[in-house]
Amino acid sequence: MDTESYVLDVVEVIEETADARSVVLRIPEELAETFTYKPGQFLTVAIPSDQTGIAARCYSLSSAPCEGRHAITVKRTVDGYASNWVCDNLKAGSTLRVLPPNGIFTPKTIDDDFLLFGGGSGITPVISIAKTALATGTGQVVLFYANRDQDSVIFARDLAELQAAHPDRFTVVHWLESVQGLPNQEILKTFAAHFDTFTAFVCGPGPFMKAATGALKELGFPRERRHQEKFVSLGGNPFGDVEEMRAAEQTIAEADDHEDTDPPAVTGPVSVEVELDGQQYSFDDYAGDRPLLDFLESKGVPAPYSCREGNCSACACVVLEGDLRMLNNDVLDEADLADGIRLVCQSLPLTEKVRISYNG
Ligand SMILES: Cc1cc2nc3c(=O)[nH]c(=O)nc-3n(C[C@H](O)[C@H](O)[C@H](O)COP(=O)(O)OP(=O)(O)OC[C@H]3O[C@@H](n4cnc5c(N)ncnc54)[C@H](O)[C@@H]3O)c2cc1C
């Protein structure tokens, strides 16, 4: 069984800065629903590789749903494979294989006041949220945008135009490392303190995210008003044959189990209840011997996922009853875990009944 991927036409490639390109994709009429997205979500793309066949990478949609377009923006990573391939090879008329939009870095209510932190290429999901909030929401939008220098500011003109169009609702603060040095936690805290009732979204390089989320935590932003997206490269290939991947995961899980000090998962039968897209599913024959995502897929549940490795948040759910433990987790922090959020692709049951929701 192949993971459902789609080959899309590239309509345009836009040189945003010396080392960042936006790639605009054409969505055929019949795929419009499949490719419906929320601001802040990402696409997973398949980059051809003569070494591995495919290198799978996630790229946030920098366009906004209300613009009626689908664009990703890719910044070259030094010595990176996929980002340089995209910047060097894609042009109008090329094709790109992708998985549909996914991810949980998206506002629950677009009428909130938003405090956005973007660092470098981390602007991509953040500008999508800003554009959507300004076009369809009612609140204030404040963006703190950090870059190395003036020439590396992606979307400088788009942001200036948005400011001109919404002078009373949109504030952008550009922070240039070449002029002001690195923005540290204290600086970000002083800034964020003026907006402590806003809903915050943070995306950027590791140290920037650490400083921004640290500042928000210090200011007492509650978990539900503090969101972050980590830009990491996927190690696996969600485009491949799912059965092959399961076999590989099983081997990895078995290898991991030797050193695993976490509580053992129950070995079934486990009863599972799932809320997904307004539908309820329940099963009482989950043996707990494989990740919950695999079990749900075997039952025909259209559960979301992307990397299948615990590297992204596409499969995240909230545990409403019982508990799950994860074999691997590269994205959720302590606060997420305390809120009952788990990555379904990595989850094994810890209790004989588990009730989860993908709704929020
Ligand atoms: C949710 C999410 C959203 C993201 N959004 C964005 C975004 O909007 N914009 C953006 O720029 N980035 C984004 N990223 C980051 C992006 O996915 C990549 O991590 C980034 O582009 C770096 O990838 P890279 O392959 O260039 O670099 P690396 O991953 O550092 O490349 C090196 C890796 O490639 C492997 N490699 C080397 N040569 C080959 C080869 N020939 N074949 C196969 N593998 C090879 C190496 O083994 C090594 O593992 C996002 C990440 C996530 C998780």
The ligand as a Gaussian input file, in Angstrom:
#p B3LYP/6-31G(d) Opt

LIG

0 1
 C        6.993000      21.253000      10.110000
 C        8.251000      21.764000       9.401000
 C        8.141000      22.871000       8.565000
 C        9.275000      23.365000       7.910000
 N        9.151000      24.455000       7.107000
 C       10.238000      24.968000       6.481000
 C       10.116000      26.132000       5.657000
 O        9.037000      26.691000       5.506000
 N       11.230000      26.601000       5.021000
 C       12.455000      25.991000       5.183000
 O       13.425000      26.456000       4.559000
 N       12.598000      24.892000       5.985000
 C       11.515000      24.361000       6.610000
 N       11.635000      23.236000       7.390000
 C       12.948000      22.589000       7.491000
 C       13.123000      21.632000       6.288000
 O       12.211000      20.550000       6.392000
 C       14.526000      21.020000       6.241000
 O       14.854000      20.528000       7.515000
 C       15.557000      22.028000       5.772000
 O       15.244000      22.515000       4.473000
 C       16.964000      21.387000       5.733000
 O       16.915000      20.278000       4.880000
 P       18.186000      19.915000       3.960000
 O       17.954000      18.586000       3.361000
 O       18.523000      21.027000       3.049000
 O       19.349000      19.886000       5.026000
 P       19.847000      18.648000       5.866000
 O       18.702000      17.843000       6.363000
 O       20.774000      19.198000       6.884000
 O       20.651000      17.855000       4.777000
 C       21.597000      16.939000       5.189000
 C       20.935000      15.581000       5.277000
 O       20.650000      15.147000       3.951000
 C       21.180000      13.854000       3.763000
 N       21.659000      13.781000       2.384000
 C       22.797000      14.315000       1.866000
 N       22.890000      14.019000       0.547000
 C       21.801000      13.283000       0.242000
 C       21.323000      12.686000      -0.942000
 N       22.000000      12.764000      -2.124000
 N       20.166000      11.987000      -0.885000
 C       19.467000      11.894000       0.268000
 N       19.872000      12.425000       1.427000
 C       21.030000      13.121000       1.411000
 C       22.319000      13.732000       4.756000
 O       22.492000      12.393000       5.100000
 C       21.802000      14.546000       5.925000
 O       20.983000      13.737000       6.760000
 C       10.522000      22.727000       8.065000
 C       10.613000      21.589000       8.900000
 C        9.482000      21.123000       9.556000
 C        9.577000      19.888000      10.424000

